[in-house]
């Protein structure tokens, strides 16, 4: 089973997969948090969504509370925070674990991908980004401190857009 077919839940608790809700799109999969020093990256993520959303692309947010408890909210609190503070329009999914024994199968697959320095393995912190192509291949990994609109991220997104 490819990563696009793995069972997921939306932030509102509905069963889905990446293919069911975002078939044929290039995806930037990001573990997000509302109370992190990197939380302002939501703005850049939303700008990417606005810039490329109608070109076969979507940001996909996965709240995660594994890093210093920086995503303690309920699904409703997360949704409210994201929409009112950052105007988030991209899909958010159910809170999950990205590291450790409880790591979601999506992140088991994603973390096998090395970053630009050749390092694979655990997610370092909130806002680590994985670019997934329309066919489900993982095309890139960008560590948390790399801004969403960094030239390397934008170039990779543009190269992944469906033709």
N, C-alpha and C positions, 0 to 999 in steps of 0.2 A: 504494500500500500504506500503510495506516494504521500508527501506532506500535504498536498492539496486535498487529499481524501480523508485525512485524519479527523475523527470526531471532535468537534468543538462546541462550545456554547457561546451565544452572543451575550453581551452584558446584561440583557434582559432575561437570560436563561433559556433561550430557544436553541434546540439542537440544530447544528449546521456543520459545514465544512468550508474550507477556503474556496473550493471549487463551486460549491452550491451558491455561495453568496458573491463570489468574485471571479467567476470563470473567465479565462482568457486574458486576465489582467496581470501586469507586472505588479508585484507587491513589495512594499517596504515594511517588514515586520519589526515592531519595536516593543520592547517591554517598558511600560510607562509607569510613572508614579506622580502623585499630586503634591507631595511634600518633600521634594528633592531639590538640591541646588541646580539640577539640570532641567527641572520642570519647565522653565521658559522655552525649552526646545519644542514644546507643543506649538508655539507660534510658527517656527520654521517648518514643522511637519504639516501644519495646516496650509501654509503657503505652497508647499509641494503638492498637496492635495488639490488646491485650487488651480495650480499651474498645469498639472498633468492629468487630473481626474477625468477629463473628457477625451484623453488620448490613450486610454487603456491602462491606467495606473491607479493604484490606491495605497495609501498608508493604512496599516492595520495595527491597532493598538491592543496590547495585552497587559493590563494592570498586573503588577507584581509587588508583593509586600515582603520579599526576601532580603531587601537591602535596607537595614536599619529601620525597618517598619515604616517606610516612607509612603506606603499606599494602604493605610488602615481602613479606608472608607468602605461603605457598602456599595453595591452596584449603583443604587440611586444617587448616592453622594458623589461617586466618581463621575457619573453622567452629568449631573448638575454642575460640578466643578469644571469639567472639560468644556461644556457648552457655554456656560456663562463667563468663565474667565478667559478662555482661549478661542471660543467660537468653533470648536472642533466639529467637523462634519464627517470625518472619516470613521469607519466602523471600529467600535471597541468591543472586545470580547471579554468573557468571564476571567476574573482574576485567576492566575495560575502560577506554578513554580517553574523557574527556568533552570535551576541548579539542584543538585542533591538527589536523594532517593525519591523524592516526590516530583522530580522533573517531568513535565508534560512531554509526551512523545514528539510533539512538534519541535520542542527545544532539544530533545535528544538528537533529532536529525539536524537541526540548524547548527548546533554547537560543534558538529564534526567539520564544519567549514572553517578554514583558516582566514585570519584577517590579512591585511597587506604585508604584515611582517612574518607571515607563515605560521602564526599561532592559532591553534584551534582550542577547544575545551570550553570550560565554564564561561558563562556570561560574567563580565567584570562588575557591572553596576547597572542601574536604571538607564534607559535610553540607548541600549546597544541595538544596532540596526542590521537587519539581514535583508538583502535584496533577493527576491524570488521571482524567477522568470515565469511567463505565462504557462509554460509546460511543467512547472514545479521544480526546476533546477535552481539550486542556490547559487547565485551569481556573484555575491559579494557580502562582506561582513565589515561593518564600521563600528568601531568601539565607541563607548558612551560620550567621550569628549569631542568627537567629530560632530560638528554641527550638521543638522539636516540639509542645509543649503551649501555645504562645502562643495567645492568644484568636483572632487572625486565622486561624491554621492550623486550629484546632478548628472555628471557624465555617465555614470553607471546606469542611472534611471533612464536617461535618454537612449542608451544603447539597448535597454531591455524592453522598451515599448514595443507592443505588437505592431507588425507592419500592415 
